[in-house]
Amino acid sequence: MQLDRSVYDPDCRDCSRLAQFLDQVKSQHPTYFCKPVPPFGSVRARLLVVGLAPGMHGANASGRPFTGDWCSDLLYGTLHAYGFAKNARSLARDDDQELIDCRLTNAVKCLPPQNKPTPAETKTCAKYLAQEIRSIAPEVIVCLGAVAHDAVLSCLAVDQPTIKRSAYKFAHAAVHEVAGLRLIDSYHPSRYNTNTGRLTAEMFSAVFALVRQYV
């Protein structure tokens, strides 16, 4: 399905550092996707899940958010357990996985060096996320990590300048009512967070149990 370029531009090279890095990675891994990664899921979903950015050997390789990397099984397995995904695993961009009343996207659509986009890059990419939120009109947004949390709040504040971002502090399993929707925070299901015990499968499941109270 063709996506509106105001939501996703496969040819975007607005961030020169990211564009050059993608070129470098493509030369090292010719079979990798190595472009801005498109959102995945329902066009009019009640649930929008926002991550940070594509992972080197995950979404950047496969071309689908959270597919092929460490956190893929935890995320899709949890979505499946709560009825938001057809399958418990997302193996490749061309498999038969489907999301149900759910959509996955990232605050930054391109792979950043060391998985760390700069604030300027997050701000540049925000025009796509802001339009995506407008077009989908979700009832709940799950923010995976503080950067995603801040990016979503910044996007919501574009249309409602009275929003004070300082009033909505990031915390795992926090539920915020803002701009007519619920924003629910979660630690990012990264290898570091799961290996250190900062985020367990039970903690991640609890976030989507909260989502199901509203969706």
N, C-alpha and C positions, 0 to 999 in steps of 0.2 A: 504493500500500500504506500502511495506517495505521501510523504509528510510535508505539511506547510513549512516553507523555508523560514517563516517567522518563529517557528518552534524548533526546527532542526535544519541546519545547512551543512550538507555533506562536504561542501567545498570550502568551508570557512577556514581562513588562515589569519584571522584578526590578531592573534597572539603570536608574534614572531618567534618567541622562545619555544612555544609548544609546537608550532609548525616545523621548525628546524629539528626539534627533537624527534618528532614523528618521522621525518625524512631519514634521520639517522637510524632509528629503530627499524624502519622498513628495509633499509639496506642490509641490516644484520639479520632480519627475519622476513624474507620476501613473501612468505605465505600469510603473514599477519594482516589484520584489517587496517590498522594504522591510519585511521581517519577519525573525525568526530564520531562518537558512537551514538546511534539514534536511540530514542526512548523505546521501550518495549511494553506492550500491553494494550489495554482497552482505551479507545479514544475518549470515551466519556465514563471514566472510572470514578467511583466514590472514594477509592483509596489511591493516593499517590505516595510512592516511596522514593525518597531522594537520597542518593549517596553522594560521595565526594567527587570522585573522578574515576575513569577506567583504570584497571590494573594492567600492568605490563603484559603478563601472560594470561590474563583473563579476558575482560571485555575488549581490550585493545587488540588482542589476538583473534577473538571470536566474532567481534562486531555486535555483541549483545550484552547489555548490562549484567554484571555479576555472573558471567558464564565462563567457566574454565579455570577459575582461580580458587584460592583457599576457602573463601567465604561462600562460594556458590551453593554448596550442599546445605549449609546452615540456613541461608536465606530462602532458597526455593523449597527446602524441606519444611520450613516453618510456614511459608505461604501455603503450601499444599495442605499441611495439617489443619489450617484454619479456613480452607475452602477458597483460597485466592489463586491457586495454581492447579492446572490439570495434573502435572507430574511432580514428583518430589525432587527431581533433578533436572537441571538445564545443561545439556551436554554440548550442544552446538547450535549455531544460528539457524540451521535448517532442520532441526528436529521437530517433533510434534508438540513441543511445550506450548501451552497457552496460559495466559493470565485471565482471571475471572474477576471482573469489576475492580481491577487493580492495574496499576501502571508503574513501571520502574524507569527512573531517569537519574541523571547526575547533575550536580551543581556546575561542574566543569565537564564538558563533553569530550575533551582530548586528554590523552595520557600526559601527566606532568612528570618531569624528572624527580626521582625519589618519592613519587606519589604526593608531592607537595606543590599545589598551585599557589601562585602568589596572590595577594589580595587584589591586585590589578587584573589578573587573569580571571579570577572569580567574578569580579565586577563586570568585565567585558562580556563574559558568557551569560550574565544574569538576564540579558534581554530575551534569550531563548527560554530560560526557566520561567520568567515572569509571564511570557505569552502562553507557555504551556499550562501554567496554573490557571490563567484566565480561560483558556479554551476548554480545559477539562472540567473546571469547576468542581474539584473534589470536596468531599465532606470532611475527610481526614487526610493529613499529610504526616507521614512518619519520616523523621529526619535522622539519618544514620550518621551521627557525629556532630560535633559543635560547628564545624565549617558549613555543613549542609543546613543546620539550624539557622545560622546567621544569614546564609544566602537566601533561604526561604523568607525570613522576616524582612530582609531588604527588598525582596520582590513584592511582598504584600504592601510594604510601606510606599512603594511607587504609586499605587492606586489609592492608598489611604495614608496620607502623610502624617496624620495624627498618631499613628502607631509609634509607641516608644519602645525601641528594641530592648532597652535596658530593663523593661518591666517583665521580660520573658527570658528567664535564665535557663540555660541548658542544664539538664540533669537527666540521668537515665530514668525512663518510665514517667517523666513529667508530662502532664497534660495541660496544654495552654489553649484557652479559647481566644481566638484572635481573628479579626476580619471575617466573622461569620462562619469560621470553620474551626476544627480542633487540630492542633499541632501536637504530635506526640514524639518525644525524643527517645533515642536509643543510642547506646554506645555502638560504634561501627563494628560489624562482625568480621574484623580483620584477624589475620593470623596472630598479630601481636596481642590484641585484646583477648582472644580466646586462649592462647597459650599461657598468658599470665594470669588467667582467671578473672580478669576485669569484667569480662562478659562470658557468661555460661549459656548453654543451650536453654536452660530453665529461665534465666533472666530475659533472653531474647523472646522466648515463647510468651512470657508474661506481657511483653509489649503488645503482641498481636492479640492476646486475650483482651487487653484494653481496647484495641481497635475494634474488636467485635462487639464491644458494648455500644459503639456508635455507628457501625456500618453493618 
